[in-house]
Structure formats: structure tokens, C-alpha cells
Amino acid sequence: MRAFNLSVIISTYNHPIWLEKVLWGYECQSLKKFEIIIADDGSSIETKQLIDKMQMVVSYPIKHVWHEDIGFRKTVILNKATLASKSDYLVYTDGDCVPRKDFLQTHINHRQKGYFLSGGYFKLPMGISQVITKYDIEQQHCFDAAWLIDKGLKKSFKINKITASGLKSKLLNKLTPTTATWNGHNASGWKADIINVNGYDERMQYGGEDRELGERLFNMGIKAKQIRYSAICIHLDHERGYVKPEMMKKNNKIRKVTKSNKVIKTPYGIKKDSVK
């Protein structure tokens, strides 16, 4: 069996154009020994066709984990993808987040027993998201501030998310007021820790489902490292037609119990009988 430094779990749903750009981003990684697991929450045939095509042209293995589309079940497919992974260290991200070439190496460099890593993203407007090509990803144009500004990006302090490096990125990681949390678009941790908290709570839909996993890791004694200015990815714009207020309300109730009762293992995770 091929040995991997890590497994990358990418969630997706019916956006093969964006997913293709993301997969080209992983082809450009400086770190080479990794696998991709696509956690597909019921996409149509177009996504499978894209994955079949990309499997033939990229240098890393891609495994497609899919289930039927019967509503928003991202947590369910993420648990299935977690079990399908072959590495002891897992990076979780989304199918609309293109990684900079040092993205995976950064996660490897910062990993530490007893911790998970909390990254962020730099959100692009739709117009720039659409014009980014394979060539722009290969040449890393889409991570260049001058290139983005030339394409219409407004200047702001947030651009430090992609321009900071070295001492500056370390300083910004330390000074940022943003709390280090488990973020589904850019987080990593030890597979054993994810299994020990029984993965994602499958009752949860959109809104805080990633944070809740991190909160159970905290309850287990795992700490978080902030790497939002070090592990860089750009977020391609899209609509979120699946977001409903009742989802958020339900998820907030679950998170409140997780915090107040200091829940570690969810009874609604990878193993349904793990908690009586």
C-alpha cells in the first residue's frame, strides 16, 4: 500500500467547474505524498465525470465517496470519507477552496500531537472566481495580490491573508482576534482524534457543523493552533441555496448541549452505538 503523509478530504456538491480548479491546485503542491478523498454529498453525473477525467491526469490518487442526494447530509459523507482515508493525518477542506502550492506542506510543518490546526480562506468575488484558469493556478497568479487587483479586487487589510509570509504571517497568526476553531474549509487533525470523538454529528446540517466537531475535540483536551495566515487557500464564490434558518436553529441547540455538557463523543457520528 502506498504510504501517504496525509489525506485531504474535500467536500463537494454539484459544482464540478470549481472542483476542477481545486484539484489543479493540489497538482501544484510542493508536498507530493498525499491522497484526495472527495466527500460528495449527492452530486449528479457531471461531478463523477470530472473526477474520472482528473484521475487520469493528476499525479495523486483520488477516491470518490458518494451517496444519494436526499438533502444536505455533508456530515454523513464526511464521516464516510474519514473512514475511507488511509493516512493518520487528515486535512479537511471544501470543493471551492483552491490551495496555494505550500498549503499541504504548511499543514505538515505545523501538525503536533494534542493539537488541531485552524486555517482560513481569502474570499474572491464571482467575477475573479470565474476568470481563474488552470494556467493561473499553475503559475500561482491567483495568489498574487497585484494580479487580483488588476482583475478588479478591492484593496483591503484582508489581502494580508494571501500576501503574508515568514515572520509577518507568524505575527498575524498570533495577533488575529479570530478564535482558532475547526473550520471545514481549512482545518487538519490526527485521524485518531477525529475517530475518538466519533467524527461529525450527523444530525447537523449547514451552520456550525464543523465548529461543533472542534468543540468536542476541545472537550477531549485537544488544543488548536492558528494558521489562517500560513495555510493559504482562495475561496471561489457561489450561491448557498441550501441554507435554511431551521438548520441553523437546530445546529445551535446541539452546539449548546455540546458546550454545556462537555460532550466528547457524539452518539450520532461514525458509530451510532458508541454512546448509550
C-alpha positions in Angstrom: 0.0 0.0 0.0 1.3 3.5 -0.9 2.4 5.5 2.1 0.8 9.0 2.4 2.0 11.9 4.5 -1.7 12.9 4.8 -5.1 12.5 3.4 -7.1 15.5 2.0 -10.9 15.3 2.4 -12.7 17.7 0.1 -16.5 18.2 0.4 -18.4 18.9 -2.7 -21.9 19.2 -4.1 -22.8 19.9 -7.8 -20.0 22.3 -8.6 -17.6 20.5 -10.9 -16.2 23.6 -12.5 -15.0 24.9 -9.2 -13.9 21.4 -8.1 -11.7 21.1 -11.2 -9.8 24.3 -10.3 -9.4 23.0 -6.7 -7.9 19.7 -8.0 -5.4 21.5 -10.2 -4.4 23.4 -7.1 -3.5 20.1 -5.5 -1.5 19.1 -8.6 0.7 22.1 -7.9 1.5 21.2 -4.3 5.2 21.1 -3.2 4.3 18.2 -1.0 3.7 15.1 -3.2 2.8 12.1 -1.0 -0.9 12.6 -0.3 -4.3 11.3 -1.4 -7.5 13.1 -2.1 -10.9 11.8 -0.8 -13.9 13.6 -2.5 -16.7 13.6 0.0 -19.6 14.1 -2.4 -23.0 14.9 -0.9 -25.0 13.5 -3.8 -23.7 15.4 -6.9 -25.1 14.5 -10.3 -23.1 12.6 -13.0 -21.1 15.7 -14.1 -19.1 15.6 -10.9 -18.3 11.9 -11.4 -17.3 12.5 -15.0 -14.9 15.3 -13.9 -13.3 13.1 -11.2 -12.9 10.2 -13.7 -11.1 12.7 -16.0 -8.9 14.1 -13.3 -7.9 10.7 -12.1 -6.2 10.1 -15.5 -4.2 13.3 -15.5 -3.1 14.2 -11.9 -0.2 12.7 -10.1 -2.1 11.9 -6.8 -4.8 9.3 -6.2 -8.4 10.4 -6.0 -11.1 8.4 -4.2 -14.7 9.4 -4.9 -17.0 8.8 -1.9 -20.6 9.5 -2.9 -24.1 9.0 -1.5 -27.6 9.7 -2.9 -28.9 13.3 -2.7 -31.7 13.3 -0.2 -31.0 16.7 1.3 -28.0 18.4 3.0 -26.0 15.5 4.5 -22.5 16.9 4.5 -21.7 15.5 7.9 -22.7 12.0 6.9 -20.5 11.9 3.8 -17.6 13.5 5.7 -17.7 10.6 8.1 -17.7 8.1 5.3 -14.7 9.9 3.7 -12.9 9.9 7.0 -13.2 6.1 7.3 -12.0 5.8 3.6 -8.8 7.7 4.3 -5.5 5.8 4.6 -3.4 8.4 6.4 -3.1 9.1 10.1 -3.3 12.8 9.5 -6.3 14.4 7.8 -6.8 17.8 6.1 -10.5 18.9 5.6 -11.4 21.5 3.0 -14.1 22.3 0.5 -14.5 21.9 -3.2 -14.5 25.7 -3.7 -11.1 26.4 -2.0 -8.0 26.4 -4.2 -4.9 25.8 -2.2 -1.6 27.7 -2.6 1.3 25.5 -3.6 2.6 25.3 0.0 -0.8 24.6 1.6 -0.2 20.9 2.4 3.4 21.4 3.4 2.3 24.1 5.8 -0.2 21.7 7.5 2.5 19.1 7.8 5.0 21.6 9.2 2.6 22.7 11.9 1.0 19.4 12.9 1.6 18.4 16.5 0.2 15.7 18.8 -2.5 17.1 21.1 -3.5 19.9 18.6 -5.6 20.5 15.5 -4.8 23.3 13.0 -7.2 26.1 12.2 -6.8 27.8 8.9 -8.9 30.4 7.0 -9.5 31.4 3.4 -9.4 34.5 1.2 -12.8 35.0 -0.4 -12.9 36.1 -4.1 -15.8 37.8 -5.9 -17.6 35.8 -8.6 -16.0 37.7 -11.5 -12.5 36.8 -10.4 -13.5 33.3 -9.4 -14.7 32.7 -13.0 -11.7 34.0 -14.8 -9.1 31.9 -13.0 -7.7 29.3 -15.3 -5.6 26.2 -14.9 -2.6 28.3 -16.1 -3.3 30.9 -13.4 -3.3 28.2 -10.8 -0.1 26.6 -12.1 1.7 30.0 -12.2 0.1 30.9 -8.8 -1.3 34.2 -10.3 -4.4 33.7 -8.3 -2.4 34.1 -5.1 -0.7 37.3 -6.3 -2.2 40.5 -4.9 -1.2 42.6 -7.9 -2.8 40.1 -10.3 -6.0 40.0 -8.3 -6.2 43.8 -8.0 -5.7 44.0 -11.8 -8.7 41.7 -12.2 -10.8 44.0 -10.0 -10.2 43.1 -6.4 -10.6 46.0 -4.0 -7.6 46.7 -1.8 -8.1 46.0 1.9 -6.3 44.7 5.0 -7.7 41.2 4.3 -5.3 40.8 1.4 -2.7 40.1 4.1 -4.3 36.6 4.2 -2.5 35.8 0.9 0.5 38.1 1.0 1.8 37.5 4.5 4.8 35.1 4.9 7.6 34.3 7.2 7.7 36.4 10.4 4.7 38.5 9.3 2.4 35.5 8.9 3.5 34.2 12.4 2.8 37.6 13.9 -0.6 37.9 12.3 -1.5 34.3 13.4 -0.7 35.4 16.9 -2.4 38.8 16.9 -5.6 37.9 15.0 -8.7 38.4 17.1 -10.3 35.4 15.2 -10.6 32.4 17.5 -8.8 29.2 16.3 -11.7 26.8 15.6 -12.3 23.8 13.5 -13.2 25.2 10.1 -14.4 22.9 7.4 -12.8 24.8 4.6 -9.3 24.6 6.1 -8.6 22.5 9.2 -6.5 19.4 9.9 -6.0 17.0 12.7 -5.0 13.5 13.7 -7.3 10.8 12.4 -7.2 9.1 15.8 -8.6 12.2 17.5 -11.4 12.5 14.9 -12.3 8.9 15.5 -12.1 9.3 19.3 -14.8 12.0 19.2 -16.8 9.8 16.8 -16.5 12.2 13.8 -19.1 14.7 12.7 -22.6 14.8 14.4 -24.8 13.5 11.6 -27.9 15.3 12.9 -26.3 18.6 11.9 -26.8 20.3 8.6 -25.5 23.7 7.4 -24.2 26.1 10.0 -21.7 25.4 12.7 -21.4 21.6 12.0 -17.6 22.0 11.6 -17.3 24.1 14.7 -19.2 21.5 16.8 -16.6 18.9 15.9 -13.9 21.2 17.1 -15.8 21.9 20.3 -15.8 18.2 21.1 -12.1 18.0 20.4 -11.6 20.8 22.9 -13.7 18.9 25.4 -11.4 15.9 24.9 -8.4 18.1 25.7 -7.1 18.8 22.2 -5.9 22.4 21.6 -6.0 24.5 18.5 -3.2 26.2 16.6 -4.0 29.3 14.5 -2.6 29.1 10.9 -5.0 31.3 9.0 -2.1 33.5 7.7 0.1 30.5 6.8 -2.1 27.8 5.2 -3.5 29.8 2.3 -6.4 29.0 0.1 -8.7 31.2 -2.0 -12.5 30.7 -1.8 -14.4 30.7 -5.1 -17.7 32.5 -4.9 -21.0 30.6 -5.2 -24.6 30.8 -4.0 -25.8 28.9 -1.0 -29.4 27.9 -1.9 -29.3 25.0 0.6 -29.1 27.4 3.7 -32.3 27.4 5.8 -32.9 29.2 9.1 -34.3 26.0 10.7 -30.9 24.3 10.0 -29.1 27.0 12.0 -31.5 26.9 14.8 -31.2 23.1 15.2 -27.5 23.2 15.0 -27.2 25.9 17.6 -29.2 23.8 20.0 -26.8 20.8 19.5 -23.8 23.0 20.0 -25.2 24.5 23.2 -25.5 21.0 24.6 -22.0 20.1 23.4 -20.6 23.0 25.3 -22.7 22.9 28.4 -22.4 19.1 28.9 -18.8 19.0 27.7 -19.7 16.2 25.2 -16.8 14.4 23.7 -18.3 11.6 21.7 -21.5 12.2 19.7 -23.9 9.3 19.7 -24.8 10.4 16.1 -21.4 10.1 14.5 -19.4 7.4 12.7 -20.5 4.7 15.1 -24.1 5.1 16.1 -23.8 2.8 19.2 -20.7 4.4 20.6 -22.7 6.3 23.3 -25.6 4.8 25.2 
